[in-house]
Amino acid sequence: MMAGHTDSDEHLMLVYAAGDANAFEQLYDRHALALWRFVRRGLDQPALADEFAQDVWLKVVRLAGHYRPTARFRTWLFTVAHHRPVDHWRAHRPQLSLDAESEDGARLADTLAVASGFGPERQVDSREQALALLDALAALPTEQREVFLLQAEGGLSVAEIADAMGVGIETAKSRLRYTRSCLRASLEAFA
């Protein structure tokens, strides 16, 4: 047995499927924040993001008995996560509300700005850049926004993104290239 194998996400999911609730807690602790950020960045309603993230974890619970480690657990998890809001995105063609406050009073743009340890001028520049990034993301077609978020928030490789989105690797690469090009062009002023 490889070192660390019993600590792998895939092993933990199999152990959870066999009835060990502690294994689920470990998986949740490892992936909850990244999953929530992935879902949140693609939606303009914090409460809806919370609901979708919770739905993903409930689906993990329901699918545990059918889980097979044919890919990394993280890839499987983000594939499940991708499918939950994609129907919402297609139905509602989301527009990110950059000024809307979340339940804790923070604006989405503020969550991307630099830490407060920087001076006021740097904070303003960072906030403006964060707003520009979110605006550029909101302007992207749904497929390009999804591919970017799967990589940026999910940490998935191009092959894993292709699997998650149900497209070929070349399509995923193309979407990612297009997205990067659009984002670079949108953020040129900050270079």
Disulfide bonds with the S-S distance in Angstrom:
none
